[in-house]
Amino acid sequence: MRAKLAGEAGAAYPQSRKHDFQVIYQYLNPQPGEYILGFWEGNGVFCKAIAEAVGPQGKYLVSDPSAYLLDRIKARVNLPQVEVIVSSSEDLDLPTESLDKAWSFGTFHDALCQTQVVANIYNALKPGGLLFLADVFQGNSAAKFLDLTVAKYREGGHEAKFLSEEFSDSLCFINGFKSEKVRIVDLQQKWYFESEIDIGAFLYKVFAMNLFPGDEADRIKQTLVEARKTLEIKSTAGMYELSWPMKAIMAEK
């Protein structure tokens, strides 16, 4: 159910995350011929763009614990350079020094053992390879929304382990990254919608908050009410802009 709703969110609002694509191109910077891993890829919002960037001489490996989501990605992005692997990030077993880059966007807080995930990635990166790990960090408005609203109303809950800058530094250090090759960057992400109720619908679906009472229309309205309590929403240039603040670890092996 959660995967289905999240898929509907991406299909209904394809332009909502255009700012996220800009960040991917800027910081991940996928290049022709590269071998890149996207872990906790979920619905594969960025899959086609990255696969096209690495081209047929490269490879884009997509991992997620949900076979359902990966099947949907393969059906939607039918390119020979795309390969999927059903696996949690903690259990990834990749050849040593095989990857040029690895990345995750907005899902690392779901990892049960973040240290093991980064250890797996470090082992799989080539010397000079890049880990780009973007997520919601402790204490910001997005973390508050996830803790205050999503954890209550998402079927199955949402038990998140949000990073701090301090633990991010330690996480990289204990897994082999040198401190001078690790930095944290602020990502002031914006999601764009034609109306405020679209914001409610997107958040309701992408986080599968089925425990709100009433029918779907009621749940969407209640999601928007809760979002207004913690998230910044602005009307600008004929669009509604939802702030979703994040940070990213940029770590070079």
C-alpha positions in Angstrom: 0.0 0.0 0.0 2.8 2.4 0.9 4.6 1.7 -2.3 1.5 2.2 -4.3 0.6 5.5 -2.8 4.2 6.8 -3.2 4.1 5.8 -6.8 0.9 7.7 -7.3 2.5 10.8 -5.7 5.4 10.7 -8.2 3.1 10.2 -11.2 0.6 12.9 -10.2 3.2 15.6 -9.5 6.2 15.0 -11.8 7.3 18.7 -11.7 7.1 19.0 -7.9 10.7 18.0 -7.4 12.5 19.9 -10.1 14.8 21.5 -7.5 15.8 18.1 -6.3 16.9 17.2 -9.9 19.1 20.4 -10.0 20.8 19.3 -6.8 21.4 15.8 -8.2 23.1 17.2 -11.3 25.1 19.7 -9.2 26.4 17.4 -6.5 26.3 13.9 -7.9 27.2 15.1 -11.3 26.7 11.8 -13.2 29.0 11.5 -16.2 29.1 9.2 -19.3 30.6 5.8 -18.6 30.4 6.0 -14.8 29.2 3.1 -12.6 26.8 4.6 -10.0 24.7 3.1 -7.2 21.5 4.5 -6.1 20.6 2.9 -2.7 17.2 3.1 -1.0 16.0 4.2 -4.5 12.3 3.7 -3.8 10.1 4.8 -6.6 13.1 5.7 -8.8 12.2 9.4 -9.3 15.7 10.1 -10.5 16.5 6.8 -12.2 15.9 7.8 -15.8 17.9 11.0 -15.6 20.9 9.3 -14.0 20.8 6.3 -16.3 20.7 8.6 -19.4 23.6 10.7 -17.9 25.9 7.6 -17.5 24.8 6.3 -20.9 25.1 2.9 -22.5 28.9 2.7 -21.6 28.1 3.2 -17.9 25.9 1.4 -15.5 23.3 2.5 -13.0 22.7 0.0 -10.2 19.4 0.6 -8.3 18.9 -1.1 -4.9 15.9 -1.2 -2.6 14.3 -3.8 -0.3 11.0 -3.6 -2.2 10.8 -5.9 -5.2 7.5 -4.2 -6.1 9.1 -0.8 -6.4 12.1 -2.1 -8.4 9.7 -3.9 -10.8 8.0 -0.6 -11.4 11.3 1.1 -12.0 12.4 -1.5 -14.6 9.1 -1.3 -16.4 9.3 2.5 -16.5 13.0 2.9 -17.3 13.8 0.2 -19.9 17.5 1.0 -20.5 20.2 -1.6 -20.7 22.5 0.3 -18.3 19.9 0.0 -15.5 20.3 -2.9 -13.2 18.2 -3.6 -10.1 19.0 -5.5 -6.9 16.5 -6.3 -4.2 18.4 -5.7 -1.0 18.5 -3.5 2.1 21.4 -1.2 2.1 22.8 -3.0 5.2 23.0 -6.2 3.2 24.5 -4.9 0.0 27.3 -7.1 -1.1 29.1 -5.3 -4.0 32.5 -6.0 -5.5 35.3 -4.1 -3.8 36.3 -0.8 -5.6 33.7 -1.2 -8.3 31.7 2.0 -8.0 32.5 5.5 -9.2 29.7 7.1 -7.1 27.0 6.1 -4.7 24.1 8.2 -3.5 20.9 8.3 -1.6 18.3 11.1 -1.4 15.9 11.5 1.6 15.8 7.9 2.7 18.9 7.2 4.8 17.1 7.9 8.0 15.2 4.7 7.4 18.4 2.6 7.6 18.5 0.2 10.6 22.3 0.3 10.9 23.7 3.4 9.2 27.2 2.5 10.1 27.0 -0.8 8.2 25.5 1.0 5.1 28.4 3.5 4.9 30.9 0.6 5.5 29.3 -1.2 2.5 29.5 1.9 0.3 33.1 2.7 1.3 34.2 -0.8 0.4 32.5 -0.7 -3.0 33.8 2.8 -4.0 36.9 3.1 -6.2 39.7 5.3 -4.8 38.5 8.8 -5.5 34.9 7.6 -5.6 32.2 9.8 -4.2 29.4 9.2 -1.6 26.6 11.7 -1.9 24.2 11.2 0.9 21.3 13.8 1.2 18.7 13.6 3.9 16.6 15.4 6.5 18.8 16.2 9.5 17.9 16.5 13.2 15.8 19.4 14.4 14.7 21.1 11.2 11.1 21.6 10.1 11.1 18.5 7.8 12.3 16.3 10.7 9.6 17.8 12.9 6.9 17.0 10.4 8.1 13.4 10.0 8.2 12.9 13.8 5.1 14.8 14.6 2.8 13.8 11.8 4.1 10.9 9.6 5.1 8.8 12.6 1.5 9.1 13.9 -0.5 8.6 10.8 1.6 6.4 8.5 0.5 2.8 8.5 3.5 1.0 10.0 4.8 4.1 11.6 8.0 6.1 10.8 10.8 5.3 13.2 13.5 7.6 11.9 17.2 8.0 12.8 18.0 11.6 11.6 21.6 12.5 11.3 23.4 15.4 13.0 26.4 17.1 11.5 28.6 15.7 14.3 27.5 12.1 13.8 27.9 12.5 10.0 31.5 13.4 10.5 32.0 10.4 12.8 30.1 8.0 10.5 32.4 8.8 7.6 35.6 8.8 9.8 35.0 5.3 11.4 34.4 3.8 8.0 37.6 5.1 6.4 36.9 8.5 4.8 39.5 11.1 5.6 38.2 14.2 7.4 39.6 16.6 4.8 37.7 14.8 2.1 34.3 15.0 3.9 32.0 18.1 3.9 28.4 18.8 4.8 26.4 21.1 2.5 23.1 22.7 3.2 20.3 21.9 0.8 17.3 24.3 1.1 15.0 22.1 -1.0 11.7 23.4 -2.5 8.9 21.3 -3.8 6.5 23.0 -6.3 2.7 22.7 -6.7 -0.2 24.4 -8.5 -2.3 24.6 -5.3 -2.1 24.1 -1.6 -4.4 21.1 -1.7 -1.9 19.5 -4.1 0.7 19.8 -1.3 -1.6 17.9 1.0 -2.2 15.2 -1.6 1.5 14.8 -2.3 2.5 14.5 1.3 -0.4 12.2 2.1 0.5 9.9 -0.7 4.3 10.0 -0.6 4.3 9.2 3.1 1.3 6.9 2.9 -0.6 8.5 5.9 -3.5 6.1 5.8 -4.3 6.3 9.5 -5.9 9.7 9.2 -9.7 9.2 9.7 -12.2 9.6 6.8 -12.0 9.0 3.1 -9.0 10.0 0.9 -10.2 13.6 0.5 -10.5 14.0 4.3 -7.0 12.6 4.8 -5.5 15.0 2.2 -7.1 18.0 4.0 -5.9 16.8 7.4 -2.4 16.3 6.0 -2.3 19.9 4.8 -3.5 21.1 8.2 -0.7 19.3 9.9 1.9 20.4 7.3 1.1 24.0 7.9 2.0 23.6 11.6 5.7 22.8 10.9 6.5 23.4 7.2 6.9 26.7 5.4 4.5 27.1 2.4 4.8 30.2 0.1 2.8 31.3 -2.9 5.2 32.6 -5.5 5.1 33.2 -9.3 1.7 31.4 -9.5 3.0 28.3 -7.7 3.0 27.0 -4.2 6.4 26.4 -2.8 6.9 23.9 0.0 10.2 24.1 1.9 11.9 20.8 2.7 15.3 21.5 4.3 18.0 18.9 4.0 21.8 18.5 4.3 24.1 16.3 2.3 27.3 14.4 3.1 29.9 14.7 0.3 32.6 12.2 1.0 35.4 11.2 -1.3 37.3 8.0 -0.9 
